[in-house]
Amino acid sequence: MRALCTLRTTLVAAGATAVLAASAGGAFAATAPESAPVSHASAHCKDKGHLVKTVRLADKVSVAKVYKTGKHRFEADIWAKGEKYGTLITKGKPVHGQSNGLHVTLHPNGKVTSWVERTESKPKPKPQPVTKRILVSITTLADDVSTGKVYKIGAHHYEADIYAHGSKIDTLVAKDRTAYGENNGLHVALQPDGRLSSWVDAPAYDAPKPAPTKDASDERPAPRPQPDKSDATPEPAQAR
């Protein structure tokens, strides 16, 4: 009883109307009227009074044990899970206390009322349905190297995993519209009904090279024709 008396002495001297104790349940803070009477510690320590009732509080866990200590004077010890974590003391006026959202009022006639703060509960997220992929076809694509695996997800909803050399390189998702993809000249189209088509870019052909043009400076004049001596007319002989 010495420890309890010492604790009360400190609080009564400060003008408080509740005994506070720290516990796993949290502190039980009290609010008192401005004209709360200040009593001597010896009066508190002499006699606890007699227990008049035990009241179950609004949190369904805590209880208040109410003692009558004098005319219009009551004390209420607040307990939870076998541990006392606060005391309310009233003389002529109601006194209030709260802990972790539990509010308790001790009235001058010994009546105890309590209520619990409402906490807004967040709506639980709706579980997302598990998406099942049903394999419907495996298609060799236009490059003769890649393949497409088509899965049905739902109505007008298909997916196609594109593989090249055994490794997945892309996934097309067609949901109510056609999905397209391209890789190194390979084009793939997935329809919302699950049809998969593909094509490759046409190879680019080299244009024919133009014939080289002659430079005018390199052209040489054609040689002039030389007269044939056999065709020459003999000159007439002169008279001696």
C-alpha positions, 0 to 999 in steps of 0.5 A: 500500500505504500507505493499506491499511497506515494503515487496518489500523494503526487497526483493529489498535490498536483490537483489531478482527480485520477491516478495514472499508471503505465501498462501494456494497455497504455496510459489512462489519462483523466480530464477533471473539472477546473474546480476539482477539489484537492484532498490530502494524501493521508485521507486517501491512504487511510481508507479505500472505502468499500466496493459497491459494484463492478461495471463492464466497460464499452470495449468489452475488455475493461472493467471499472471497480467502484468504491464509495469513500465518502458522501458523494465521493467515489473512486473507480479503478480501471482494470483490463486483463487482470492489470489495473491501469488507472483510477478515477476519483470524483467528489461532487462533479463527474470526472472523465478519462480515456485510454486507447479510444476508451472513454470513461466517466465516473459520476458523483453518484457512483455511476460509470458510463463509457464509450469507444471511439469509432474507427473508420474501417478501410474496405478490404480490397476485392480479391483479384480473380486468378487469370488462367491461360489456356494454350490453344495453338503453337504457330511457326512464324514467317521467318521459319525460326520464331514461334508463337504460342497463343493462349486464351484468357477470356472472350475476345482476349488472347495472348501470344508469347513470341519465341526466337531460338528458344527464348521468349522475346515478346508477348502480345495482348489482344483484348477487343483489338488487334495487337502487333509486334516487330522484331528484326523485320519479323512482323506479328499480328494477334487478332482478338479471336486468337488468330496469329499471322506474321510476315517478314520485310521484303529484302532490299535489292541493289539497283543496277549500277549505271554504265560508266561515262567517258571523259571527253579529255580521254577521247583521242581523235581518229587517225586520218586515212593515209592514201594507198600508193598503189592507187596513185596515178603515175605522172606523165613522162617529160620529153627530153 
